Amino acid sequence: MLFKLRQRRTRRYQSHAAFSEQRISLQRVRRCRRVRGASKYESVGYKWKASETLNEQRRCSSCRRAVFDWFTHISAWVGEVRPVDQRKTSTEFGLSKLHPAIRVVVTANTIAVAVAYRGDECRDLLQCIDCQPRKVQGGWIDSLNLPGHQLVYPDLENLWQHEVFDPFELWFRETFWSADTLILYGAREGATWARLAEFSASAERYEIERLPVRIGYPDWLDSNDHLGTPSLGNV
């Protein structure tokens, strides 16, 4: 911790103007934390400006609307959106035709599917797709990609669409929707995890419970209709 010395002279006698002694006190020096980098293309250094926080809130709202619209478009299969925890920069929600332990989390840079079963009895991420936007000359790139695989996008909306939403939609169609069982695991040390599987999957060590991925379907829905990728629609 940095300190500075401050000298303070005091009077020996209140009636005299002469200063006869000095006292040295330690005062904490306030660190100057830079907000932006030296160049305009560098990322934020230590803290966020109010305008940047507001931009993140706006981007989160835009991403949330896009995800809500897509789930509304396929509501016959996943049900209605049921918000669990909605904040300025993140949203957590469930879907009425999926098991309540399955939650979807959306932020300005992330879409994740999590498991939260009976409080802390089992918590895990089934999928988490995110990006790290960085401003470059000509647009934006995802700095999480390797240098040889970084595409330049004209704006943050296009970057989020191609780097986050499209991979999430593909995973939801091909991996999540093809499974019918959520298997929960727990170790004595306190570690918990979960995975998607078929109901016929054999029992494994540390398995604590099996939950159905989907709950409740309309009577007209055939058991194999939901496996067809085109039937989920596109947004």
Backbone hydrogen bonds, N-H to C=O, Kabsch-Sander energy under -0.5 kcal/mol:
donor,donor_aa,acceptor,acceptor_aa,energy
4,K,27,Q,-2.0
6,R,25,S,-1.7
8,R,23,R,-2.2
10,T,21,E,-1.4
12,R,18,A,-0.7
16,H,13,Y,-1.1
20,S,10,T,-1.0
20,S,18,A,-0.5
21,E,10,T,-1.0
23,R,8,R,-2.2
25,S,6,R,-1.9
25,S,23,R,-0.6
27,Q,4,K,-1.6
29,V,2,L,-1.7
33,R,31,R,-0.9
34,R,32,C,-0.6
42,E,39,S,-1.4
45,G,35,V,-1.8
46,Y,34,R,-1.4
47,K,34,R,-0.6
53,T,49,K,-2.1
54,L,50,A,-2.2
55,N,51,S,-2.0
56,E,52,E,-2.2
57,Q,53,T,-2.1
58,R,54,L,-2.2
59,R,55,N,-2.5
60,C,56,E,-2.5
61,S,57,Q,-2.2
62,S,58,R,-2.2
63,C,59,R,-2.6
64,R,60,C,-2.7
65,R,61,S,-2.2
66,A,62,S,-1.9
67,V,63,C,-2.4
68,F,64,R,-2.7
69,D,65,R,-2.6
70,W,66,A,-1.8
71,F,67,V,-2.4
72,T,68,F,-2.3
73,H,69,D,-1.9
74,I,70,W,-1.3
75,S,72,T,-1.3
77,W,74,I,-1.9
78,V,74,I,-1.9
79,G,75,S,-2.1
82,R,94,G,-2.9
84,V,92,E,-3.4
85,D,92,E,-2.3
87,R,85,D,-0.5
87,R,90,S,-3.3
91,T,106,V,-2.0
92,E,85,D,-2.5
93,F,104,V,-2.4
94,G,82,R,-2.7
96,S,80,E,-2.3
97,K,78,V,-2.2
98,L,95,L,-2.0
99,H,213,V,-2.2
102,I,99,H,-2.3
103,R,101,A,-0.6
103,R,114,A,-2.7
104,V,93,F,-3.2
105,V,112,A,-3.0
106,V,91,T,-2.7
107,T,110,T,-2.5
108,A,89,T,-0.5
111,I,129,I,-2.3
112,A,105,V,-2.6
113,V,127,Q,-2.7
114,A,103,R,-2.8
114,A,112,A,-0.5
115,V,124,D,-3.0
116,A,101,A,-2.5
117,Y,122,C,-2.5
118,R,116,A,-0.6
120,D,118,R,-0.6
121,E,117,Y,-0.6
121,E,118,R,-1.4
122,C,117,Y,-1.2
124,D,115,V,-1.5
126,L,113,V,-2.6
126,L,124,D,-0.5
127,Q,113,V,-1.5
129,I,111,I,-2.6
130,D,128,C,-0.5
131,C,109,N,-1.5
134,R,141,I,-2.1
136,V,139,G,-2.6
139,G,136,V,-1.8
140,W,153,Y,-2.8
141,I,134,R,-2.1
143,S,132,Q,-2.7
143,S,141,I,-0.8
145,N,142,D,-1.6
149,H,146,L,-2.5
150,Q,147,P,-0.9
151,L,149,H,-0.6
153,Y,140,W,-3.4
153,Y,151,L,-0.6
159,L,155,D,-1.6
160,W,156,L,-2.6
161,Q,157,E,-2.2
162,H,158,N,-2.2
163,E,159,L,-2.7
164,V,160,W,-1.8
165,F,160,W,-2.4
166,D,161,Q,-2.5
168,F,164,V,-1.9
169,E,165,F,-3.0
170,L,166,D,-2.2
171,W,167,P,-2.3
172,F,168,F,-2.7
173,R,169,E,-2.1
174,E,170,L,-2.6
175,T,171,W,-2.4
176,F,171,W,-2.1
177,W,172,F,-2.1
179,A,175,T,-0.6
179,A,176,F,-1.2
180,D,197,A,-1.1
181,T,197,A,-2.0
182,L,211,L,-3.5
183,I,181,T,-0.6
183,I,195,R,-2.6
184,L,209,E,-2.9
185,Y,193,W,-2.9
186,G,206,Y,-2.4
187,A,191,A,-2.9
190,G,187,A,-1.6
193,W,185,Y,-1.5
195,R,183,I,-1.9
197,A,181,T,-2.4
201,A,198,E,-1.8
207,E,204,E,-1.4
208,I,184,L,-2.7
209,E,184,L,-1.2
211,L,182,L,-2.8
213,V,180,D,-1.7
215,I,97,K,-2.2
221,L,218,P,-1.5
222,D,220,W,-0.6
225,D,222,D,-1.0
226,H,222,D,-0.6
227,L,224,N,-1.1
228,G,225,D,-1.3
229,T,227,L,-0.5
231,S,228,G,-0.8
232,L,229,T,-1.7
233,G,230,P,-1.3
